[in-house]
Amino acid sequence: MIQRITPLAVSLLLAACAGYPAGPNATAQLAPTRGNAVTGTVTFAQQGDAVLVSGEVRGLAPGKEHGFHIHDKGDCSSGDGMSTGGHFNPTGRAHGAHDHSEHHAGDLMSLKADTNGVARFSYSSTTISVGSGANDVVGRGLIVHRDPDDYTTQPTGNSGPRLACAVITRG
């Protein structure tokens, strides 16, 4: 017997699917660099022309801000994170704050740790992509820095040593 799907059932099904990413996604599992204890998970979900960047990072200095960047190379083999190279910058822009017009594709919003040293975040970026194009983050490095990004020092933001490293992999 064929059953008819009611408009209410269709609405509920569509609402349930609305929370799922519309396009490809990627994940980064942050591991501490030598002598550090910072860990975390970050996801990148393509949603139309934007990428939802979300995650949780632990082991940060409580109440402090930390630079957070996508780096050119997906290589964490050096132990200090330096094997990831410089910031991901396929368009040759100057370093700057993520929420301003002039910045590297790899300039993400800084992490702000709570009193327990945990940063939770979720925001959209229109300067990166997942799975295609010049600004594709898959295969790149992800770095958490010790210090806040000053958004002016070129080309790095003067964020200090690298506390955690990950390779961004397709989800």
N, C-alpha and C positions, 0 to 999 in steps of 0.2 A: 504494500500500500504506500502511495506517495503522500507525504505530509507537506503541508504548505507552511512556509516560513513566514511568520507574522512580521509586520514592520517593527514592532518592539524588539523581536529577536535580532533582526538585522541591525538595529540601532545599538543594541548591547554588544553584538559582535564587532561592529566598527569601533565602538568606544574602547573595547578591550585591546584592539590592535593599534590604536592611536599611540600607545606608549612605546611601541617598538620602533627602533631606528628604521628610517625609510631607505637607507642605502648601506653601503659597506661600513664595517667598523674595524677598529684596531685596538690593541691592548698593549700596555707597557707595565711590566712587573719590576718596580724599582728595587734594587739591591744596594746595600751600603757599599761605599768605596772603602778602601783600606783604612781601618781605625775609626770608622763611623758606625752609626746604628740606625740610619734613616732607611725606612722601607715604605712600600706603598703600591697601589694599583691605580692606573690611570686608563680611562677608555676614551676613544675618539670615535664618534658616530656621525657619519655623513647624513645630514638632513637637508636635502635640497642644496642650496648654495652655501650653507653654513655647516660647520662641524661642532657638535656638542662635545666639549672637553669636560670630563668629570672624573672625580676620584677622591682618594683619601691617602694622605701621606703622614706617617708616624715617625716619632723619634726626633722631631725638630726642636729647636730651642723654644721653650714656652714663651708665648706672647710676642714672638719675633716674626719679622718678615724675611722671606727667602726668595732669591732669584730663581726662576723656573724657565728653562729654555729647551727647545728642540735643537739638537746639534746635528751637524752635517752627516756624520758617520755613525752607523749602527754597530759600534764596536766598544764594548766595555772591558776589554781584555787587559788594559794597563793597570788596573787596580786603583788608580786615582781619577778615573773618568776622562783623562786627557786624550785617550785614543778616540773619543767621539769628535775631535776636531772643534772647529768654531761653530757659531750659530748657523742654523739652516737659513740660507739667504739666497734663494734662487733668482730673485729679481734685483739684487744688488742695492737694496735700500739701506739707509742709515739705521743704526740701532735706536730703539725708542720704546715707549710704553705701548702695550698691546691695544689699549683703547684710544690711541691717537692714530692719525692717518699715516705717519711715517714710522715704520718699524720693520724689522726682519720678519719673515714668515714665522721663524722660530721663536720670536719674542712672545712668550705667554704671560698671562697675568701672574704676578708674584703670589707666592703662597703666604698665607697669614695663619700662623699657628695659634691655637687656643692655649689656655693655661696648662693643658696636659701635653702640649707639644704635638698636637694633631691638627692638620689642615684638611678641611673638607671643602670641595668646590664643585661648581657646575656653571659653565658659561658657554656662549657660542662664539666661534671665530669664523670670520669670512676670509681669512688670509691663508688657511691651510685646507688641504683636501685629504680624503682617504681613498686610496686605490687607483687614482689616476691624476694626470696633469703634472705640471712643473712643481706645484706646491704639495705633492703627495708626501705624507709623513711616514708611510710604511717603509721600514728598513732604516729609519733614522734613529739617532740617539736621543734620549730624554735625560736631562740633568737637573738635579736639585742642588742649589748653591747654598753656602753658609750665610752669606750676607744679603741684605736687600739690594735690589737693582736700583742704581741711581738714574737710569733712563737717559743719561747724557754721555757718559764715557763711551768712546767708540773703540772697538766695535762690540764690547762685551757688557757694558753696564756696571763694571767693577763689582761683580757679585761674589768674588772670592772663590775659595776652594770648592770642589765638587764633592758633595756629601753622599749622593746616591746616583746610580746610573741604570738605565734600561735601554733595551732595543725595542722599538715599536714594531709589533708584529700584527699581521692581518688576522682579524678575529673570526 
